[in-house]
Amino acid sequence: MRKIFLSFILVLALKGYGQTYTLNLHVYVTKGVASVNSNVGGNIYTFSNTNNYGSQDYPNLTTVKGNSFTFNLSTNTGACSQNLSVTKSLLELLRDNFTLQSCPTGSGYAGNFYPNSFVPNGITINNRNSTAEVCSGEQLELDANSTNIFPNEVYHWQYSLDNKTYWYDVPATKNNSPSTKFSINDFLGDNIHNYFDKVIYFRLGYGQSKQFTTPLGITFRPCTPIITNIIYENPKCQGDPISKLDIVFERKLDNTKEEKLASIFICDVNDNSKIFMQINDPVSYPDDTKMYIYTTFQSLETGHYYKIRYQAQITDPDDSSKTIMRGIMDSPATLNFLYTDPAKMEFKITNQTQPSCFGGNDGAIEIQILSGQSPFHFYKDDVELTGASQPTLNTGKYYITGLQEKTYNIMVTDSKNCIDKTAND
């Protein structure tokens, strides 16, 4: 006779909670086994399978309590005798899957079992703001409600972006608490534009199969016009401000709600604290172009990538003297722009030759270009040297010739008409 004894023995930790869980066991036994017994929270359950091979589920054993759990499986088939034991903490039982298997046979094992599910009882979740929507950049506040007091490990928040097919953990700093508060932007990052006007689901649970609550669907809205293009031009000369910055939106502002841009500014992609060209007064843009055009510029940090951050506002429909701030938005990552300060236009006079005789005109000035963007233009006393008077280039230096004895004002510009701002002597 083959005998298998399966026991689930509860070991209480010192710290207690008003908590109960629903346990669903999956048990497999071979033909001829009289019974498999389980001790769940002090109650004895008998799992009979005397006539057939196969498996049975024993659901909803709701008297399970505690913080630590020990499972024992003893098997004696005559040819095999095994005593197995494993202890799982509450967190391990909530989070992990495991199986006890005893006495291997040609086709498997004489007996085994595993928990199908282990679920905290009586928990529901809700959006504290009592809405089914949340705006970009807005704080979403979720609460778990229960008549029981559970340890924090139970309150493990997850979200799904693909209609509950795959579940991700909410970031650790916002997790394992009955209440959590975060912006969806924080964990979608540059991908937020892919999920506007779509439902994102939230639940308590672990992994893909450990679900503790019914999923809660929240529709993610932009709540502000979306940027579709950025027309940007770097400065022409080193140290100059940006040449051009036009921002194109996908729709016009909603005049029926008196919608405006409450603020708009340039933000360093790698450091959100670095803010430039900030407009804090509400502004609008034309309906036809749907373009906001910057008219005041400044320099940025060369070699850095930048994005546009902005927020919309509407008039409170219940009180026209008040405004309601709407979604906080970043321009799409594909529109990030690189600020490049052009090469400095710089030259120096390396030599000068005096006329060979009094009143002569065979003097010369030797000029070396240190940096800048060719072709270069040369000026003598504010008059550009062209044609026959244009400097000659020899061994990397330029020569202005045919000069009489006097003091000259020499200026050099590059292809973008930039000057040497230090050449003042």
Salt bridges, closest charged atoms under 4 A:
ASP57 OD1 - HIS26 ND1 2.65
ASP96 OD1 - ARG95 NE 3.05
GLU133 OE2 - ARG221 NH2 3.09
GLU141 OE1 - ARG128 NH1 2.97
ASP143 OD1 - ARG128 NH2 2.73
ASP169 OD1 - HIS156 NE2 3.06
ASP197 OD1 - ARG221 NH1 2.95
ASP240 OD1 - LYS421 NZ 2.98
ASP246 OD2 - LYS244 NZ 3.77
GLU250 OE2 - ARG251 NE 3.89
GLU259 OE1 - ARG251 NH1 2.84
ASP268 OD2 - HIS304 ND1 2.71
GLU301 OE2 - LYS274 NZ 3.45
GLU301 OE1 - HIS304 NE2 3.72
ASP319 OD2 - LYS322 NZ 3.89
ASP330 OD2 - LYS307 NZ 2.98
ASP330 OD1 - ARG309 NE 2.58
GLU366 OE1 - LYS397 NZ 3.56
ASP381 OD2 - LYS406 NZ 3.35
GLU384 OE2 - HIS377 ND1 2.90
